[in-house]
Amino acid sequence: MTTITFQLEKLTCPSCMQKIIDNVNELTGIETIKILFDRSKARVVFEDNKISKKRNSS
């Protein structure tokens, strides 16, 4: 498992946060995603043999 934290654009509402969570959870290999709403960051744990950091960072 690999954990990576992404800096997001400023989140303005909880529904934006939920949309991100829902979309990321649809990807194969995602173990967990946690959004830090007040910091506009997303912490994602994923199986690195199913999804790569390069794909996520583009």
FENWOHU-V483662 format. One record per residue. N is the residue number from 1. RES is the residue in three letters. PHI is phi in whole degrees, -180 to 180 (none if undefined). D_CENTER is the distance of its C-alpha to the mean C-alpha in Angstrom with 1 decimal. Layout:
[[N;RES;PHI;D_CENTER] [N;RES;PHI;D_CENTER]]
//
This chain:
[[1;MET;none;14.1] [2;THR;-125;12.1] [3;THR;-116;9.8] [4;ILE;-139;8.2] [5;THR;-114;7.5] [6;PHE;-110;6.9] [7;GLN;-86;9.6] [8;LEU;-100;9.3] [9;GLU;-65;12.6] [10;LYS;-56;14.4] [11;LEU;-85;13.4] [12;THR;-111;16.7] [13;CYS;-155;16.5] [14;PRO;-62;14.8] [15;SER;-68;14.9] [16;CYS;-64;12.5] [17;MET;-60;10.0] [18;GLN;-66;10.9] [19;LYS;-62;10.7] [20;ILE;-63;7.0] [21;ILE;-58;6.7] [22;ASP;-61;9.6] [23;ASN;-68;8.7] [24;VAL;-66;5.8] [25;ASN;-64;8.2] [26;GLU;-76;10.9] [27;LEU;-76;10.1] [28;THR;-69;12.6] [29;GLY;101;11.9] [30;ILE;-79;8.7] [31;GLU;-91;10.2] [32;THR;-148;8.1] [33;ILE;-137;5.1] [34;LYS;-129;6.9] [35;ILE;-100;7.3] [36;LEU;-97;10.3] [37;PHE;-57;12.1] [38;ASP;-68;15.1] [39;ARG;-105;13.5] [40;SER;54;11.0] [41;LYS;-129;8.3] [42;ALA;-124;4.8] [43;ARG;-110;5.6] [44;VAL;-121;4.6] [45;VAL;-110;8.1] [46;PHE;-144;9.4] [47;GLU;-83;13.0] [48;ASP;-69;13.9] [49;ASN;-86;16.9] [50;LYS;-113;15.0] [51;ILE;-149;12.3] [52;SER;-106;12.8] [53;LYS;-61;11.4] [54;LYS;-60;13.6] [55;ARG;-61;12.2] [56;ASN;-73;8.7] [57;SER;-89;10.5] [58;SER;-87;12.8]]
//
